[in-house]
């Protein structure tokens, strides 16, 4: 307003444009001694504007001549019904009256020369904001919550914001998109409903929020009236597009809009133009970018209204089908991009990865619709085409349950090969979740279907997954053979990586190094950054176990640098945690703390529960090295409890100095506190140093005596070399039964359940 003579406040209905304009006009009014006029245009008919404005200003003659050079402010409120006439009037007056300033409110810009458009944002919901707001709540709450409390208190004077209802108020404000009108209407309802009831009834928000003030403009007395008013001002094509975009549950791109929303009454070439119109009219929000494409969404209130219009139109079934088909076509494009011989550049693959990360809600919605109509084939194809994005990266796409329901639909149209691949995918998801029994069953069942259908690709995938589950040498060899026969270098990389990982776990470091080097070479040829990062992580682990910390650090850093622009969370966490361990090995506690913090925060934000537990174990070692034995015990206990396992030798390495410094009784008390923590509390304890303040009964952790006898240490070393009980017996000239008894004692002392754990412990202890 200080530098522009034409300012338009744009935003959705009910977002507070008029209120902001009035506050602004009052603020800058003294700078306009020639007069300040407010002219309300919401109920105006076309052709009436100039006469109405002249009457409001008390001018009988020509407007421009009467205003002339006076320094005046003209506030035009709700220009939408006569937007074209408003633009012409402003153009004429601003050109003729050098001292005139126009402040307009509208759901779309006037598009006059020199116009500055200010998009009025919704109220913030999460972040506290400084500054006064009418009512009893201060600046420590977000804008939306402060408005709700102020209006709720006006409606019911005894209303208070408490620790109990604060999360519900925040949830309510989030569901209402921070829209001031909706928040005020909801707050007025606290005179008859609790906040919890308001939240529970939001599915029917238009009926719920129908209690506005009688003195308010008709379009603001109910939420429906506000949206209705906007909808009636749209052209037929704009209405078509608005209701069709309701097929998207969260967000969409222009490509998707053209594929899904074009059709009768709206040719594909017109979709962009009408989308621009809806953005200008503040009914569609531009929500940043994804993979280099603009991202659009509807406010929830607008989407609820559009869904009603879509249901009444009779187009919903066809729109849902087009939505599913469009996403399946995108997934098919991704599969083709990584097909053998495609040699697609990494930036293209990266765009697919980030695009589907952003559209995961749409993928889930499409699958839900397939389940509802009982036709699973297209959705199964969609998910199997995205298998590399669904497993192994830490993405929370949550497709396991949907995949179960799709597979449960016994529809004969589903090809056996597709059902087999989908069943194997379900096994991969179970493996990622740690459910080995389900993973094995699904993988074997899927393999049988693929073999029966003569599906070589499906058989290769299933055999690789089975090798990951069993580690059997013959299965590993068969997986590598099938992968090479398929000509798919990604499959060959996975098979090599599986073999390398088992070599690492069993202490066969040279074998592991050769395998990871093969993986790296394959993925460098493919320009696959995720595959290259996986190889670097494996080579870093080999180097660290060999005592070559400099090489380990170099590989972890290389792996991390490749993943800067994709959401491969598990690999990023592995690199960060690995760098923390290397720093700890080198005695650099400050660097270790920095890396462990990054890894723990990312695991927490991604909801990786198993990852959180592993990170807490690393934190326990770190704070123990720093001398904070109390917190070390608490974090070790939380890690053990979150993984539902018994303490092992690594746990004892943390507990032993704590027992020496604090005593058995205190350690028992701290262990009980840590074991009772939630994941969130344990993360806070690690990051903030906050110990629980509740009295608990002490629980003494099982003392895992890792001090093996000389003979047991010798046998543990042989286990790490991969020797069986019989081979150990031959090596030491003892009976197989004696060898087995020694192995059982080692497992008991270390708190382990498998020989692999013994091997890993031996290697890490060297």
Secondary structure, 3 states (H helix, E strand, C coil): CCCCCEEEEECCCCCCHHHHHHHHHHHHHHHCCCCEEEEECCCCCCCCHHHHHHHHHCCCCCHHHHHCCCCEEEEEECCHHHHHHHHHHHHHHHHHCCCEEEEEEECCCCCCCCEEEEECCCCCCCCECCCCCCCCCCCCCEHHHHHHHHHHHHHCCCCCCCHHHHHHHHHHHHHCCCCHHHHHHHHHHHHCCCHHHHHHCHHHHHHHCCCCCCCCCHHHCCHHHHHHHHHHCCCHHHHHHHHHHHHCCCCECHHHHHHHHCECCECHHHHHHHHHHHHHCCCEEEEEEECCEEEEEECHHHHHHHHHHHHHHCCHHHHHHHHHHHHHHHHHHHHHHCCCCCCCCHHHHHHHHHHHHHCHHHHHHHHHHHHHHCCCHHHHHHHHHCHHHHCCCCCCCCCHHHHHHHHHCCCCCCCHHHHHHHHHHHHHHHHHCCCHHHHHHHHHHHHHHHHHCCCHHHHHHHHHHHHHHHCCHHHHHHHHHHHHHHCCHHHHHHHHHHHHHHHHHCCCHHHHHHHHHHHHHHHHHHCCHHHHHHHHHHHHHHHHHCCCHHHHHHHHHHHHHCCCCCCCHHHHHHHHHHHHHHHHHCCCHHHHHHHHHHHHHHHHHHCCHHHHHHHHHHHHHHHHHCCCHHHHHHHHHHHHHHCCCCCCHHHHHHHHHHHHHHCHHHHHHHHHHHHCCCHHHHHHHHHHCCCCCCCCCCCCCCCCCCCCCHHHHHHHHHHHCCCCHHHHHHHHCCCHHHHHHHHHHHHHHHCCCCHHHHHHHHHHHC
